[in-house]
Amino acid sequence: MEINQSEKTGRFICTMRKEKNLTQKELAQSLDVTDKAISKWERGLSCPDISLLIPLAKALDVSTSELLNGERKEGEQPEHTEAMVAEALQYSNRSTKLKFEKLRQGSLIALSATFLIAIFTCIICDFCLTGSLTWSLLVTATLLFSWVMLLPAFKAKSRVIRKLLAAVSIFIIPYLAVLSRLLKLPIVFTLGGSISALSIIGIWCIYIVFHLLPDRKSCAAGLSFLLCIPLSIGINRIIPIFTRQHNPSLSENLVNTFSLLILAAICFGADYVAAHRKG
């Protein structure tokens, strides 16, 4: 049966990796990708990104043209031919990145313009209807907060999630303080700030778990569900302090905890099955 080019290249990558006595994990680490990505390449389910072709060829000690063709070529490759292939790949990579950067900058400008129009529209309508600025200040604060939260997604070139979390961690408390002052409701800042602070700590812990276990997402998800147990209990303890409501009953806490434990067990089971199959 005839194989397609993706499968041919994948088999070639697998063969050369084994000749170099590299595991999928070792090759993945040298390219800063996951071993699952290597596995997909070798099975012909996906192809390496164009930006990875040159480093992948170097890691496997083959030429980029051999990698693209999925086979060794007899005799030495002319240096100028290999240089031309490498230059073409680099140019294509730079061109793709430039197009993506322009698209991202254009999207940011369009989003910023939309937010500005919305803010000015609300301010004008508010002033015309009430003769002062009331509800429009709430809308303005919310739109500005949203814009700041989205900014890392457009400006960050790496570690976008980490920068998004950093932005939320820095600006959520000031945002709640502004809302509390505008609404003249201190509980918005006290209760909202307390819950936000505890939630941010929990989200950062979950992020660290996934960062430490990039190749074991099921295990990371299981640990995240376990982290949600003290987080949930803490939030349930905080709310009655500011609202004078009764604490959740023991049965409610047990149901919540038991549900999270079941979800964690399912994730750990999936991780065990995946590890057993890989082994």
GIJO-V190958 format. One record per pair of residues at least 12 apart in sequence whose ideal C-beta (glycine too) atoms are under 8 Angstrom apart, sorted by the first residue. I is the first residue (numbers start at 1). GAP is how many residues later the second one is. D is the distance in whole Angstrom. If there is no record, write none. Layout:
BEGIN
{{I;GAP;D} {I;GAP;D}}
END
This chain:
BEGIN
{{3;41;8} {4;40;7} {5;65;7} {6;38;4} {6;39;8} {6;40;8} {6;41;6} {7;36;8} {7;37;3} {8;36;8} {8;62;4} {8;63;7} {9;32;8} {9;35;7} {9;38;7} {9;58;7} {9;59;7} {9;60;8} {9;61;4} {10;31;5} {10;32;5} {10;33;6} {10;34;4} {10;35;8} {10;60;8} {11;31;7} {11;33;8} {11;59;7} {12;54;8} {12;55;7} {12;58;4} {12;59;6} {13;25;8} {13;28;6} {13;29;5} {13;35;8} {13;43;7} {13;47;7} {13;54;8} {14;28;4} {16;44;4} {16;45;7} {16;46;6} {17;21;8} {17;25;8} {17;43;6} {20;39;8} {20;40;6} {20;41;7} {22;37;8} {23;12;8} {24;14;4} {24;15;6} {24;18;8} {25;190;7} {27;32;6} {27;33;8} {30;25;8} {30;29;5} {31;21;6} {31;24;6} {31;25;6} {31;28;7} {33;19;7} {34;180;6} {34;181;6} {35;180;6} {36;179;7} {50;39;6} {50;42;6} {50;43;5} {50;46;7} {51;42;5} {51;45;8} {51;46;8} {53;14;6} {53;15;7} {53;36;5} {54;32;6} {54;35;6} {54;36;7} {63;14;5} {63;19;5} {63;22;7} {64;18;7} {64;21;5} {64;22;6} {64;25;6} {65;12;6} {65;16;7} {65;17;6} {65;20;5} {68;17;8} {104;50;5} {105;49;8} {107;47;6} {108;43;8} {108;46;4} {108;47;7} {111;36;7} {111;39;7} {111;43;8} {112;35;7} {115;28;5} {115;29;8} {115;31;7} {115;32;5} {118;21;7} {118;25;6} {119;17;8} {119;20;7} {119;21;5} {119;24;6} {119;25;8} {122;13;8} {122;14;4} {122;17;5} {122;18;7} {123;13;5} {123;17;7} {137;45;5} {138;41;7} {138;44;6} {138;45;7} {141;34;7} {141;37;5} {141;38;6} {141;41;7} {145;26;6} {145;30;5} {148;19;6} {148;23;6} {149;15;7} {149;18;6} {149;19;6} {149;22;7} {151;16;7} {152;12;5} {152;14;8} {152;15;5} {161;46;7} {162;45;7} {165;35;8} {165;38;6} {165;39;6} {165;42;6} {168;32;7} {169;31;5} {169;35;7} {172;24;5} {172;28;7} {173;20;5} {173;23;7} {173;24;7} {176;12;6} {176;13;5} {176;16;5} {176;17;5} {176;20;7} {177;12;5} {177;16;8} {179;13;8} {180;12;8} {187;55;6} {187;56;8} {190;52;6} {191;47;7} {191;48;7} {191;51;4} {191;52;7} {194;44;5} {194;48;7} {195;40;6} {195;43;6} {195;44;8} {198;33;7} {198;36;5} {198;37;6} {198;40;7} {199;32;7} {199;36;7} {202;25;6} {202;26;7} {202;29;4} {205;22;5} {206;18;4} {206;21;6} {209;14;5} {209;15;6} {209;18;7} {210;14;7} {216;55;6} {216;58;8} {216;59;8} {218;49;5} {218;50;7} {218;52;4} {218;53;4} {218;56;6} {219;48;7} {219;49;7} {219;52;4} {221;46;4} {222;41;8} {222;42;4} {222;43;7} {222;44;8} {222;45;3} {222;46;4} {222;49;7} {223;41;7} {225;35;5} {225;36;8} {225;38;5} {225;39;4} {225;42;7} {226;34;7} {226;35;8} {226;38;5} {228;32;5} {229;27;8} {229;28;5} {229;31;5} {229;32;8} {232;24;6} {232;25;8} {232;28;7} {233;20;7} {233;24;8} {236;12;5} {236;17;7}}
END
